[in-house]
Amino acid sequence: MKRDNPFTLTFGKQPSRYIERYENTDTIVDVFDAENPVSQTYLIEGIRGSGKTVLMTSITKELLKSESWINVDLNATQNLMDDFAMRLTDEVKKIPNFIDKGFSINLAGFGVSVGKDETKRDSVSIIEELLSYIKKKNKKVLITIDEVVNDSSMRVFASQFQIFLRKDYPIYLLMTGLYENINAIQNDPSLTFLLRTPKIYLEPLSMAQIVIQYQDIFGISTEKSKELAQITKGYAFAFQALGMLYWEYKDELRLDDILIKLDSMLDDYVYKKIWAALSKQDKKIVLAIGENDKIKVKDLCNKLDMKITVLSKYRERLINKGIIYAPEHGYISFALPRFYNVVSLYE
């Protein structure tokens, strides 16, 4: 591997060459920083490799430029309430002279002592104790959860979070997730407040910005840079993967050979998981689209011997999952670069 490669394949890590999503970042930062925020929760939805975690990291860094913010990053695979109690305690302890003298916390068994009095409390009690101090100090807590799932821990956490909001604690929630997971959470009858939570769906990266980045990094012509950008289709992971490979092999291999390596990376890192999550009928439709850059819906129906009313349901789901899109009325196309090239080898 050549040195100083400016690209990375590490999920969630903000690479040195990162295309900012200014509109998405500014939207959430402005809402959370407002004196009377219209919402204290936000959801970021997108397919694997679309840059959800990187965007969440970028928003968090922007908010933390102000000393009024405390960030608590929770692990979606853990008991969220217990994890919140521990992480919030850790963050508060980092702030000099933040907690009044005599207030101490022992999370071994969730013990809380104030002065000489010591009692056993659950995680909710500990969190409320800390949030009361945080509110008095005019600070805000940003909770971040990556790749949420609709399990019992999430349901308990979300229900308790709503109670914290009713008690007017300065608490904010930013979550990322796949379409199917966020859809399940928002439609859970026990979590109705999340149904009203604003949601940002990650669109493809700016093609103009990809062209500029590739041209600047590789010192190539505008036409060559456009050719590379179009291969990525604005897919964040593909922008990084193709950039990494081109940096490594542009002087040794033809572009077609580099694309073979790109297909292998797309397969290993994301497409294999995306494909596994599709239903049998979803897969049938994807394979029927074939290598076409775009295909008429009518032609696809004929190819599948399927009524358009039936196809429309699968079409909508595949669009929501970020696999296809409608470039113009009556047509569909793959949203993911070289998707058919890779998944056609699975069957």
Secondary structure by P-SEA (a helix, b strand, c coil): ccccccccccccccccccccaaaaaaaaaaaaacccccccbbbbbbcccccaaaaaaaaaaaaaccccbbbbbbbcccaaaaaaaaaaaaaaaaccccccccbbbbccccccccccbbbbbcaaaaaaaaaaaaaaabbbbbbbbccccccaaaaaaaaaaaaaaaaccbbbbbbbbcaaaaaaaaacccccccccccccccccccaaaaaaaaaaaacccaaaaaaaaaaacccaaaaaaaaaaaacccccccaaaaaaaaaaaaaaccaaaaaaaccaaaaaaaaaacccccccaaaaaaaacccaaaaaaaaaaaaaacccccccccbbbbccccccccccccc
